[in-house]
Amino acid sequence: MSAREDKPRGYFTKLLDVSDDDIDYSEIPPTSRSDWEDAEILFPVSAEKFQAIRQFIRERRQQSSEASGPAAEKLS
């Protein structure tokens, strides 16, 4: 992931002062469902939260595989 330059505070103030009626949406190309199928969703989290999420996923996958193990054996 590349770092991008932070915009000055005044940049956002100027954008927020524009009313909805003054926004020209014609410059935005139309999109469809297929355009967004492979899109990534990024959530800003701290390193500690990220590690906690990874640990949660690991534990959840382990619980899931343990729970499906005996049931899968009964079916075969």
C-alpha positions as CSV (number, residue, x, y, z in Angstrom):
1,M,0.0,0.0,0.0
2,S,1.4,3.4,-0.9
3,A,1.3,6.4,1.4
4,R,-0.5,9.4,-0.1
5,E,0.1,13.0,0.7
6,D,-2.3,14.5,3.2
7,K,-4.4,17.3,2.0
8,P,-4.4,20.6,3.9
9,R,-7.4,21.3,6.2
10,G,-8.6,24.1,4.0
11,Y,-9.0,21.7,1.0
12,F,-11.8,19.8,2.8
13,T,-13.4,22.9,4.2
14,K,-13.8,24.2,0.6
15,L,-15.3,20.9,-0.5
16,L,-17.7,20.8,2.4
17,D,-18.9,24.3,1.7
18,V,-20.3,23.3,-1.7
19,S,-24.0,22.7,-1.7
20,D,-25.5,19.5,-3.2
21,D,-27.1,21.5,-6.0
22,D,-23.7,22.9,-7.0
23,I,-22.1,19.5,-7.5
24,D,-21.6,18.4,-11.1
25,Y,-22.2,14.6,-11.1
26,S,-21.9,14.4,-14.9
27,E,-18.1,14.0,-14.6
28,I,-18.6,10.7,-12.7
29,P,-18.7,7.8,-15.0
30,P,-21.7,5.4,-14.6
31,T,-20.9,2.1,-12.8
32,S,-22.6,-1.3,-12.6
33,R,-22.6,-4.2,-10.2
34,S,-19.9,-5.9,-12.1
35,D,-17.6,-2.9,-11.7
36,W,-17.7,-3.4,-7.9
37,E,-17.4,-7.2,-7.7
38,D,-13.7,-7.2,-7.1
39,A,-13.6,-3.9,-5.1
40,E,-11.7,-3.9,-1.8
41,I,-13.2,-2.4,1.4
42,L,-10.5,-0.8,3.6
43,F,-11.2,-0.1,7.3
44,P,-8.6,2.0,9.2
45,V,-7.6,0.1,12.3
46,S,-4.6,0.2,14.7
47,A,-2.0,-2.6,14.6
48,E,-3.4,-4.0,17.8
49,K,-6.9,-4.2,16.5
50,F,-5.7,-5.8,13.3
51,Q,-3.9,-8.5,15.3
52,A,-7.0,-9.1,17.4
53,I,-9.0,-9.5,14.2
54,R,-6.5,-12.0,12.7
55,Q,-6.6,-14.0,16.0
56,F,-10.4,-14.0,16.0
57,I,-10.4,-15.3,12.4
58,R,-7.9,-18.0,13.2
59,E,-9.9,-19.2,16.2
60,R,-13.2,-19.1,14.3
61,R,-11.7,-21.2,11.5
62,Q,-10.3,-23.6,14.0
63,Q,-13.7,-23.9,15.8
64,S,-15.4,-24.4,12.4
65,S,-13.0,-27.1,11.3
66,E,-13.3,-28.9,14.6
67,A,-17.1,-28.8,14.5
68,S,-17.3,-30.1,11.0
69,G,-14.7,-32.9,11.6
70,P,-16.8,-35.5,13.4
71,A,-20.0,-34.7,11.5
72,A,-18.1,-35.2,8.2
73,E,-16.8,-38.5,9.4
74,K,-20.4,-39.7,10.3
75,L,-21.6,-38.9,6.7
76,S,-18.9,-41.0,5.0
